[in-house]
Amino acid sequence: MLTATHLRKTFGSLVAVDDVTFTLERGQLVGLLGPNGAGKTTTVSMISGLLTPDRGEVAVGGERLVRDTDPAKRRIGLVPQDLALYDELTARDNLRFFGALFNLAGRALDDAIASTLALVGLADRVGDRVKTFSGGMKRRLNLAAGLLHDPDILLLDEPTVGVDPQSRNAIFDNLEELKRRGKALLYTTHYMEEAERLADRIVVIDHGKVIANDTLGGLQSSVAAAAGGGRVNLETVFLTLTGRSLRD
Amino acid sequence: MSLTPLIAMVRKDLQLFFSDRRAVIMSFAVPIAIASFFGSIFSGPSRNSEPARISAAIVDRDGSAISKGIVAGVQGDRNLRVSTPTVDEARDQVRRGRVSVAVVIPPGFGEAAGRAFFGDGERPPLDVLFDPSRNVEVAMVRGILTEHVMQAVSREMFGGEQGRALVAQALPQIESAAMPDDQKRALVDMLKSVQNFYKREPGGQANAPRGITMPYTVREEAMTAGSNVAYNGYAHSFAGMGIQFLLFAAANLGIEILLERQRGLWKRLRSAPVSRLTLLGGKAASMTIIALMTLFVSFAFAMIVFGVRIHGSIAGFFAVSIACAMMAAGFGLLIAALGRTPAATRGVTTLAVLMMVMLGGAWVPTFVFPAWLQQAAVVVPARWAVDGLDAMTWRGIGIGGAVGPTLALLGFAIVFWTIAVTRFRWEET
């Protein structure tokens, strides 16, 4: 459903992303892991159209994304790491605005708002200003804003940062429901247990390059085999692949 | 191109604007309050009120008829409020800013001034102590003083004891003077005629010598929209303050774009299938609408409360206002394009708006600026906006008076837009 092919992006002399290639299928969640500054967010930014790749391409359903107004962008939903919401507006007004950017209007927009807020458990707060929401509620509304136009592909950039276990668990339930509905999810995170729970495949990226792309079991097997056997968790896999030096 | 995203952007910006109480107060209440204050100052005195007087002090250390005449003259002047302290007190009052200027008449001034009047002798100095922060008032006092000194000296020389003594003393000296005989005769004849004038019977106040006075009076006509239309200073102050806060409103929206970028909202906007033209167009449209509202609410208040009227062209007024709002929108986008962080940009923007408005003549009249600065103000958009609105309101100039300012403001809008579009950072990481 989504293909990223040989993506490269530089900022001056810094090569942020170099020859990144992976695919994302319907009903699949791919975990995009990497240390700080590895190139995860730059990769997500290129896929969502925020950055133009220096080289390579992004294709949705086989069609290459080329313009700001490309209709294929409608098939992608972005959930940024920041709480990208207007605090002074109500949940409804926020979603009305974000829906209108995708040309939703009238009854279709109202229905989309109702269904996404129901999904994230905020239907009863539709008329409240976002500034009155807790951190977890804002995270869930942030997710709803990315889902509003019913995209086939959802890009989630660390969507659980700073939320309590209850809200995190609710978000996981939402994501599993979306997978069941056939959505393709690209999920960047620093939390290994999240990737272990949710990801069907894991892409590890470091210094702008893909250094591993496999299922969780496949990664665990290859690392365990190299270490002489035994069971390893994802964190061990990650540290084995990316090293233990600090990345500030 | 679908209009749904564009309309949504404008509606969202208006919702945000009206949900921010501080922004609403800054845009509507504050300009009205400041413009009302400035208008009351610059409207000038009403027909029934006393004009503002300049505070001055005069010290007479001479005590002559001439110096007494000068003191009496300045004390009777309607433009001055005069005190008569000692020299030390006068010096102290000027230093403390209690009076703008103090004039000290030194001993022997009257006699020396009388001699100098006929060109025979050095001109004696008058000591003037002044407050350097009130130069305009000092210049006015200097002019007023000239009139009263001339009047006092000439009155004494053509009718006073000092004048008689001076003529009697001068007649015998003419014979020994080194000049042609015909000139001596003419001078003797003239001075004897003056003596005969002195000897005539006084005929009451009408025949009393008045000295040299101003040989003209002034018939003033304020050039407003019409002969029966009084100048309304509120029209100018509301134009100036309206433009200032219209620029502040647009600048604030420009900073809002930086905040949207900082909070990740711009990522959401950019990830949608919306063109760059729509994104910037939506922002520009909401900035223009809010800027226009700011200006129109201010003027509506001025019309209802202070009787400001559009004596010129209504179409011209709207043309200047819309062009001004478009210029302000361009200014806001420019801030969004060139600014880095909201906090740093806010400080620079405030300074830029205040400079623009000050150079535009909204705070103080431009005639107080040096000549080069008056010429430089031509490249300040606020100057065109104030001139255009003045032309359409109290000056009462027709649509022709709006053409220049409207075109100039649209020109500034195009320049701001072009720079903003070319410098705008579209890539989001």
Contacts between the chains, C-beta under 8 A, distances in Angstrom:
chain1	res1	chain2	res2	distance
A	11	B	429	7.8
A	41	B	429	6.6
A	42	B	429	6.1
A	45	B	267	7.8
A	45	B	427	8.0
A	45	B	428	6.1
A	45	B	429	5.8
A	48	B	267	7.6
A	48	B	270	7.9
A	48	B	271	4.4
A	49	B	270	6.5
A	49	B	271	5.8
A	50	B	267	5.7
A	50	B	270	5.1
A	50	B	271	6.3
A	50	B	427	6.8
A	50	B	428	3.9
A	50	B	429	7.5
A	51	B	427	5.1
A	51	B	428	6.8
A	51	B	429	6.6
A	52	B	427	7.0
A	68	B	270	7.7
A	68	B	273	7.2
A	68	B	274	6.9
A	68	B	275	5.5
A	68	B	276	6.0
A	69	B	273	5.1
A	69	B	274	6.8
A	69	B	275	5.0
A	70	B	273	6.1
A	71	B	273	6.2
A	73	B	271	7.0
A	73	B	272	6.9
A	73	B	273	4.1
A	74	B	273	5.5
A	76	B	271	7.0
A	78	B	267	6.6
A	78	B	268	6.4
A	78	B	271	4.1
A	80	B	264	4.4
A	80	B	267	4.8
A	80	B	268	6.6
A	81	B	264	6.9
A	82	B	263	5.7
A	82	B	264	2.8
A	82	B	265	7.9
A	82	B	267	7.5
A	83	B	263	7.3
A	83	B	264	7.2
A	84	B	263	6.3
A	84	B	264	4.0
A	84	B	265	4.7
A	84	B	267	6.2
A	84	B	268	4.8
A	85	B	265	7.5
A	86	B	12	7.2
A	86	B	16	6.3
A	86	B	265	7.2
A	88	B	15	7.8
A	88	B	16	5.7
A	88	B	19	4.2
A	88	B	20	6.6
A	89	B	12	7.3
A	89	B	15	6.1
A	89	B	16	6.9
A	89	B	19	7.1
A	93	B	12	7.4
A	93	B	15	6.2
A	96	B	8	7.2
A	97	B	8	5.3
A	97	B	9	7.7
A	97	B	11	7.6
A	97	B	12	4.5
A	98	B	268	6.3
A	98	B	272	7.8
A	100	B	4	5.1
A	100	B	5	5.7
A	100	B	7	7.4
A	100	B	8	3.2
A	101	B	5	5.0
A	101	B	8	6.6
A	101	B	268	7.6
A	101	B	269	6.5
A	101	B	272	3.7
A	101	B	274	5.6
A	102	B	272	5.7
A	102	B	273	7.0
A	103	B	2	5.4
A	103	B	4	5.2
A	103	B	5	6.9
A	103	B	273	7.9
A	104	B	4	7.8
A	105	B	4	5.3
A	145	B	268	6.8
A	146	B	268	8.0
